[in-house]
Amino acid sequence: MNVSLEYMGEKKFKANTVKSSYILDCKEITPVEYFATGIIGCTGIDLVVMAEKDGYAVNNYKVSAEIERQMEVPMKFASMHIVYAFDGSFDATKAKRYILASLENYCTTINSVRDSVKISYTIIYNGNKIADREGIASGSGSIEPDDGFGGACCS
């Protein structure tokens, strides 16, 4: 992967990737906010891709995150709670397995920060809360990975 930035003045950068480019306006959205939305965007798309691969559609989908940062510089992320809310025609077990597959295996951004950030999640599927503030394995070593199905995640 190759990415670059070109400073345009007035706290604006042109971000370049192999596929496209966009304007990063730091007066409007900080690089930390871009980073945070990139994290939830990565895990967000995983659900859609896995469901489509199985022949399902995901509807009314929203992913959000509550992030706590350390107070000392460099003010790293201390914890992240991701809330997934969506509808689908598959069962709740499969919905949770899709999310856990992303969090535990496929999402590059989550797996890049998980050793230093305590990550938890909530899943609201078809209007029902099927997971509430459950944790994933992180660098603290205090959270054991548990997919809620006796280790059957994603099989």
C-alpha positions as CSV (number, residue, x, y, z in Angstrom):
1,M,0.0,0.0,0.0
2,N,1.2,3.5,-0.9
3,V,-0.4,6.7,0.4
4,S,0.8,10.3,0.4
5,L,-0.3,13.8,1.4
6,E,0.3,17.1,-0.3
7,Y,0.0,20.2,1.8
8,M,-2.4,22.7,0.2
9,G,-2.2,25.5,2.8
10,E,-4.8,26.5,5.4
11,K,-4.5,23.2,7.3
12,K,-5.7,21.2,4.2
13,F,-4.0,18.3,2.6
14,K,-4.7,16.3,-0.6
15,A,-4.6,12.6,0.4
16,N,-3.6,10.3,-2.4
17,T,-4.0,6.5,-2.6
18,V,-3.4,4.2,-5.5
19,K,-7.2,4.2,-6.3
20,S,-8.3,7.8,-5.5
21,S,-7.6,11.1,-3.7
22,Y,-9.6,13.3,-1.3
23,I,-9.1,16.5,0.7
24,L,-8.2,16.2,4.3
25,D,-9.4,19.5,5.9
26,C,-8.0,19.5,9.4
27,K,-10.1,22.6,10.3
28,E,-13.2,20.5,9.8
29,I,-12.2,17.0,10.7
30,T,-9.0,16.2,12.6
31,P,-6.7,13.4,11.5
32,V,-7.6,11.6,14.7
33,E,-11.3,11.7,13.7
34,Y,-10.4,10.4,10.2
35,F,-8.4,7.6,11.9
36,A,-11.4,6.8,14.2
37,T,-13.8,6.7,11.3
38,G,-11.4,4.6,9.3
39,I,-11.4,2.1,12.1
40,I,-15.1,1.7,12.3
41,G,-15.4,1.9,8.5
42,C,-13.1,-1.1,8.2
43,T,-15.1,-3.2,10.6
44,G,-18.3,-1.8,9.2
45,I,-17.7,-2.9,5.6
46,D,-16.7,-6.4,6.8
47,L,-20.3,-7.2,7.9
48,V,-21.7,-6.1,4.6
49,V,-19.2,-8.1,2.6
50,M,-19.6,-11.3,4.7
51,A,-23.4,-11.1,4.6
52,E,-23.4,-10.5,0.8
53,K,-21.0,-13.4,0.3
54,D,-23.6,-15.6,2.1
55,G,-26.4,-14.2,-0.1
56,Y,-27.9,-11.8,2.5
57,A,-28.5,-8.0,2.5
58,V,-27.8,-5.7,5.5
59,N,-30.3,-2.9,5.9
60,N,-30.6,0.2,8.1
61,Y,-26.9,-0.1,9.1
62,K,-25.2,2.3,11.4
63,V,-21.8,1.9,13.1
64,S,-20.7,4.3,15.8
65,A,-17.9,4.4,18.4
66,E,-17.4,6.0,21.8
67,I,-13.7,6.5,22.2
68,E,-11.8,7.5,25.4
69,R,-8.3,8.9,25.0
70,Q,-5.4,9.1,27.4
71,M,-4.9,12.5,28.9
72,E,-1.1,12.7,28.4
73,V,0.5,13.3,25.1
74,P,0.4,11.6,22.6
75,M,-3.2,11.1,23.9
76,K,-3.5,7.6,22.5
77,F,-6.9,5.8,22.4
78,A,-7.4,4.1,25.7
79,S,-10.7,2.4,25.0
80,M,-13.2,2.1,22.1
81,H,-16.8,0.9,22.3
82,I,-18.3,0.1,18.9
83,V,-22.1,0.0,18.5
84,Y,-23.4,-1.9,15.5
85,A,-27.1,-1.4,14.6
86,F,-28.5,-3.2,11.6
87,D,-31.3,-5.3,10.2
88,G,-31.1,-8.5,8.1
89,S,-32.9,-11.7,7.2
90,F,-30.3,-14.0,8.8
91,D,-30.5,-15.2,12.4
92,A,-28.9,-13.4,15.4
93,T,-26.2,-16.1,15.8
94,K,-25.0,-15.4,12.3
95,A,-25.2,-11.6,12.9
96,K,-22.9,-11.9,15.9
97,R,-20.5,-14.2,14.1
98,Y,-20.1,-11.7,11.3
99,I,-19.2,-9.0,13.8
100,L,-16.8,-11.2,15.7
101,A,-15.1,-12.4,12.5
102,S,-14.4,-8.8,11.7
103,L,-13.2,-7.8,15.2
104,E,-11.2,-10.9,15.9
105,N,-9.8,-11.7,12.4
106,Y,-10.5,-9.6,9.4
107,C,-10.5,-5.9,10.2
108,T,-7.0,-4.6,9.7
109,T,-7.5,-1.4,11.6
110,I,-9.0,-3.0,14.7
111,N,-6.3,-5.6,14.7
112,S,-3.7,-2.9,14.4
113,V,-4.8,-1.1,17.6
114,R,-6.2,-4.0,19.7
115,D,-2.9,-4.6,21.6
116,S,-3.0,-1.1,23.1
117,V,-6.8,-0.2,23.1
118,K,-9.5,-1.9,25.2
119,I,-12.2,-2.7,22.6
120,S,-15.8,-3.6,23.4
121,Y,-18.9,-3.8,21.3
122,T,-22.7,-3.8,21.3
123,I,-24.9,-5.3,18.6
124,I,-28.5,-4.2,18.0
125,Y,-29.9,-6.6,15.4
126,N,-33.4,-6.2,14.0
127,G,-34.1,-3.9,16.9
128,N,-33.0,-6.4,19.6
129,K,-29.8,-6.0,21.6
130,I,-28.0,-9.3,21.1
131,A,-24.7,-8.3,22.6
132,D,-24.1,-5.5,25.2
133,R,-20.7,-4.1,26.0
134,E,-18.9,-7.4,25.3
135,G,-15.1,-7.3,25.0
136,I,-12.6,-8.7,22.6
137,A,-9.0,-9.8,23.4
138,S,-6.8,-6.8,23.8
139,G,-3.3,-6.0,25.0
140,S,-4.4,-5.7,28.6
141,G,-4.8,-9.5,28.7
142,S,-7.8,-9.2,31.0
143,I,-10.5,-10.0,28.4
144,E,-10.7,-13.5,27.1
145,P,-12.0,-13.8,23.5
146,D,-15.5,-15.2,23.6
147,D,-17.8,-15.3,20.6
148,G,-20.7,-16.2,22.8
149,F,-21.2,-19.6,21.1
150,G,-18.6,-21.7,22.8
151,G,-15.8,-20.9,20.4
152,A,-17.8,-21.6,17.3
153,C,-17.3,-18.1,15.7
154,C,-17.3,-18.1,12.0
155,S,-17.4,-21.8,11.4
